[in-house]
Amino acid sequence: MIKFLGWTMLGVIVIVAGFLYRYESLDPCEWLTQDLAVSAGLQPVRGLGDAAGFVMEPMECVERWAKLRIESAER
């Protein structure tokens, strides 16, 4: 049981560290805006996630970010 919890915690830490390394944020709206900028051929712009957060709910940002990532992987 403790071994399972340890591996689970390690997995969560690795995932969070990956998002912090790539996007420097845990805000899904920030992930979306940075990936949209990159897909448009622009430099990633930090701080636009706050503006997107006013327009969309965080779960909507996650859904759109995931859809963008899937579409990018299919190309």
The 8 nearest C-alpha neighbors of each residue, nearest first, counted from 0:
[[1, 3, 2, 4, 5, 6, 7, 8],
 [2, 0, 4, 3, 5, 6, 7, 8],
 [1, 3, 5, 0, 4, 6, 7, 8],
 [4, 2, 0, 6, 1, 5, 7, 8],
 [5, 3, 7, 1, 2, 6, 8, 0],
 [4, 6, 2, 8, 3, 7, 1, 9],
 [7, 5, 9, 3, 8, 4, 10, 2],
 [8, 6, 4, 10, 9, 5, 3, 11],
 [7, 9, 11, 5, 10, 6, 4, 12],
 [10, 8, 6, 12, 7, 11, 5, 13],
 [11, 9, 7, 13, 8, 12, 6, 14],
 [10, 12, 8, 14, 13, 9, 15, 7],
 [11, 13, 9, 15, 10, 14, 16, 8],
 [12, 14, 16, 10, 11, 15, 17, 9],
 [15, 13, 17, 11, 16, 12, 10, 18],
 [16, 14, 12, 18, 17, 13, 11, 19],
 [17, 15, 19, 13, 14, 18, 20, 12],
 [18, 16, 14, 20, 15, 19, 13, 21],
 [19, 17, 15, 21, 20, 16, 22, 14],
 [18, 20, 23, 16, 24, 17, 22, 21],
 [21, 19, 17, 18, 23, 22, 16, 24],
 [20, 22, 18, 19, 23, 17, 24, 16],
 [21, 23, 24, 19, 18, 20, 30, 29],
 [24, 22, 19, 20, 21, 18, 25, 45],
 [25, 23, 22, 19, 26, 18, 29, 30],
 [24, 26, 27, 19, 18, 23, 22, 15],
 [25, 27, 29, 28, 24, 30, 48, 57],
 [28, 26, 30, 29, 61, 60, 57, 31],
 [29, 27, 48, 31, 60, 30, 26, 51],
 [48, 30, 28, 32, 26, 27, 31, 33],
 [31, 29, 27, 33, 28, 32, 34, 22],
 [30, 32, 64, 28, 34, 29, 33, 35],
 [31, 33, 35, 29, 34, 30, 48, 36],
 [34, 32, 43, 36, 30, 35, 31, 44],
 [33, 35, 37, 31, 36, 32, 38, 30],
 [36, 34, 32, 38, 37, 33, 31, 39],
 [35, 37, 39, 41, 33, 34, 38, 43],
 [36, 38, 34, 40, 41, 39, 35, 43],
 [37, 39, 35, 40, 36, 34, 41, 71],
 [40, 38, 36, 37, 41, 35, 34, 42],
 [39, 41, 37, 38, 36, 42, 35, 43],
 [42, 40, 36, 37, 39, 43, 38, 44],
 [41, 43, 37, 44, 36, 40, 33, 39],
 [44, 42, 33, 36, 37, 41, 45, 34],
 [45, 43, 33, 42, 46, 47, 36, 32],
 [46, 44, 47, 43, 33, 29, 48, 32],
 [45, 47, 48, 49, 44, 29, 50, 32],
 [48, 46, 50, 49, 45, 32, 29, 51],
 [29, 47, 49, 28, 51, 46, 50, 52],
 [48, 50, 52, 47, 51, 46, 53, 28],
 [49, 51, 47, 52, 53, 48, 54, 46],
 [50, 52, 48, 54, 53, 49, 28, 55],
 [53, 51, 49, 55, 50, 54, 48, 28],
 [52, 54, 50, 51, 55, 49, 56, 48],
 [53, 55, 51, 52, 50, 56, 49, 57],
 [56, 54, 52, 53, 51, 59, 57, 60],
 [55, 57, 59, 58, 52, 60, 54, 53],
 [58, 56, 60, 59, 27, 61, 55, 28],
 [59, 57, 61, 60, 56, 62, 27, 55],
 [58, 60, 62, 56, 61, 57, 55, 63],
 [59, 61, 57, 28, 63, 58, 62, 27],
 [62, 60, 58, 64, 59, 27, 63, 65],
 [61, 63, 59, 65, 60, 64, 66, 58],
 [62, 64, 66, 60, 65, 61, 67, 59],
 [63, 65, 31, 61, 67, 66, 62, 60],
 [64, 66, 68, 62, 67, 63, 61, 69],
 [65, 67, 63, 69, 64, 68, 70, 62],
 [68, 66, 64, 70, 65, 69, 71, 63],
 [67, 69, 71, 65, 66, 70, 72, 64],
 [70, 68, 72, 66, 71, 67, 65, 73],
 [69, 71, 67, 73, 72, 68, 66, 74],
 [72, 70, 68, 69, 74, 73, 67, 38],
 [71, 73, 69, 70, 74, 68, 67, 66],
 [72, 74, 70, 71, 69, 68, 67, 66],
 [73, 71, 72, 70, 69, 68, 67, 38]]
